[in-house]
Amino acid sequence: MENKQTKKRGFTGIKSSGLVILACLGLAIIIYKFVLGNPANFMENNPEGHPLPGNFLGLIYKGGIIVPIIQTLLLTVMSLSVERFFAIRNAEGKGKLVKFVAEVKASLSKGDIKGAAALCDVQQGSVGNVVASTLIKYQEVEEDATLSKEQKVLAIQKEVEEATALELPMLSQNLAIIATIVTLGTLMGLLGTVIGMIKSFASLAGAGGTDSVALSAGISEALINTAFGILTGALAVVSYSFFTSKIDKITYCIDEVGFSIVQTFAASHK
């Protein structure tokens, strides 16, 4: 069985999340300027005028400067969601966790430590790594005649905790950013709405009557930013909830197998 130092982790995620955000900002600006702001989307090829009837891209462009900011948040959520999907999928290992846990517990109940270790080598991932490390400690303390049974049990429990502490923080990496965007996306949409309504009321208060172009532009800015903000916040909520449930499942599996190993040792040794 390989030791903890040589165990391969595979893809654990992107550590430089700031670079991801900057890349999303750059992409959002490009989309805003050259896709949404394409003159072909507007009457008389003028981005300062009205969008063509039914042209959704031009309508989004009229949302104003807040649009690329919300786009940045939306692209960031999408990028980090893809990143977390592959990172957590790698942490789960190659097989189904429920089946792996059941097979390990079955091997432990038979006293087949080598069989359980072989299952870890096949499964890999965070759960496999934690169980493999714990089984190494199991064999080490089993051969150490200088320790009492209580000390051996404590040593195995400590190994479970240390291996878990080594693996689990990588699973929640970047989720804090997604959680922040849940609120930030909605707030940016609200800010865009307020700015748009200010422009609308300013056009109503203008001298010489109502400026219909300015009024419609302000209303468009308000509604577009509201829609984008809600979409971004909703996507972030779904993403955060999905991945935290995945992490909870992995944590539960680790706890279940770790408890089984400790109990097996305590029951089979005097």
ABEGO torsion letter per residue (X at the ends): XBBAAABBAEBAEBABAAAAAAAAAAAAAAAAAAAAABAAABBGGBAABBBBBGBAAAAAAAAEAAAAAAAAAAAAAAAAAAAAAAAAAAAAEABBAAAAAAAAAAAAAAGBAAAAAAAAAAAEEAAAAAAAAAAAAAAAAAABAABBAAAAAAAAAAAAAAAAAAAAAAAABGAAAAAAAAAAAAAAAAAAAAAAAAAAAAAAABBGEBBAAAAAAAAAAAAAAAAAAAAAAAAAAAAAAAAAAAAAAAAAAAAAAAAAAAAAAAAABX
